[in-house]
């Protein structure tokens, strides 16, 4: 399965990073580039449950492809969510179901930094995406 353009950029950027410190900086930068969600979207109905931090997710179907937007109150989580969005935005519902989260973060060289709670949180975000794409 081919990767969305943003995912290719993410992979190239993170794989070129020299060591964890540089990847951590990149992670924060990706999070900082995440478009801000409006307060209208930061409502309970859009909150992802299963995350330790607050995460909100909205999605829209455009020409058979999903576009998601998300935000978090935690900077590190924003970075991880931004990388998840890079991986899934533009996919069809069927492709979305095939996304392998651990594999994606492993390719980025970030899997060791995913604590069980962060991993669960990201899985909750992906699960919510699949529910929206239903």
C-alpha positions in Angstrom: 0.0 0.0 0.0 1.4 3.4 -1.0 1.9 6.0 1.7 0.3 9.5 1.7 2.7 12.2 0.7 2.9 13.6 4.2 3.8 10.1 5.6 6.6 9.8 3.1 8.0 13.2 4.2 7.7 12.1 7.8 9.5 8.8 7.2 12.3 10.5 5.3 12.7 13.2 7.9 12.7 10.9 10.9 14.9 8.2 9.3 17.5 10.9 8.5 17.5 12.1 12.1 20.7 11.4 14.0 19.6 9.8 17.3 16.8 10.2 19.7 17.4 13.9 20.7 16.9 15.0 17.1 13.8 12.8 16.7 12.4 14.2 19.9 12.9 17.8 18.5 11.3 16.8 15.2 8.4 15.3 17.1 7.7 18.6 18.9 8.0 20.5 15.6 5.4 18.2 13.9 3.1 18.8 16.9 3.6 22.5 16.7 2.6 22.5 13.0 -0.7 20.8 13.8 -3.5 23.2 12.8 -5.3 24.5 15.9 -8.8 23.1 16.4 -11.5 25.6 17.1 -13.2 25.6 20.5 -16.3 24.5 18.6 -14.5 21.2 17.9 -13.1 20.8 21.4 -16.3 19.4 22.8 -16.9 16.2 24.7 -18.4 14.5 21.6 -15.0 14.8 19.8 -12.9 13.8 22.7 -11.1 10.5 22.3 -11.5 8.3 25.4 -8.6 6.1 26.4 -6.0 8.8 26.2 -4.3 10.1 29.4 -4.1 13.6 27.8 -7.0 15.4 26.3 -7.2 14.6 22.6 -9.9 15.8 20.3 -10.5 14.4 16.8 -12.8 15.4 14.0 -13.0 13.8 10.5 -14.6 14.5 7.2 -15.0 12.4 4.1 -13.9 14.1 0.9 -14.3 12.3 -2.4 -14.0 8.9 -0.7 -10.9 9.9 1.3 -10.8 10.8 5.0 -9.3 14.0 6.3 -8.8 14.2 10.1 -7.9 17.0 12.3 -6.9 16.6 15.9 -5.5 18.4 18.9 -4.1 17.7 22.3 -3.2 19.6 25.4 0.1 17.7 25.7 2.9 18.7 23.4 4.4 15.2 22.9 1.1 13.7 22.2 0.4 16.5 19.6 3.5 15.4 17.9 2.6 11.7 17.9 -1.0 12.6 16.7 0.4 14.8 13.9 2.5 11.8 12.7 -0.6 9.6 12.9 -2.5 12.1 10.8 0.3 12.2 8.3 -0.1 8.4 8.0 -3.9 8.3 7.6 -5.1 11.5 6.0 -6.2 10.9 2.4 -6.9 7.2 3.0 -10.2 5.4 2.2 -12.1 3.7 5.0 -10.8 0.3 3.8 -7.2 1.6 3.8 -7.6 3.1 7.2 -8.5 -0.3 8.7 -5.2 -1.6 7.4 -3.0 0.9 9.2 -0.5 -0.8 11.5 0.2 1.7 14.2 3.1 -0.1 15.9 4.7 -0.7 12.5 4.4 3.0 11.5 6.0 4.3 14.7 8.7 1.6 14.4 9.5 2.8 10.9 9.8 6.3 12.3 12.2 5.1 14.9 9.8 6.2 17.7 8.5 2.8 19.0 10.8 2.7 22.0 9.5 6.1 23.1 5.9 4.9 23.0 5.0 4.1 26.6 2.1 1.6 27.0 -0.2 4.5 28.0 0.8 6.6 24.9 0.5 3.5 22.7 -3.0 2.9 24.1 -3.9 6.5 23.6 -2.8 6.4 19.9 -4.6 3.2 19.4 -7.7 4.8 20.8 -7.3 7.7 18.3 -7.0 5.2 15.4 -10.0 3.2 16.7 -12.0 6.4 16.8 -11.0 7.2 13.2 -12.2 3.8 12.2 -15.5 4.4 14.0 -16.0 7.7 12.2 -15.1 6.1 8.9 -17.3 3.2 9.8 
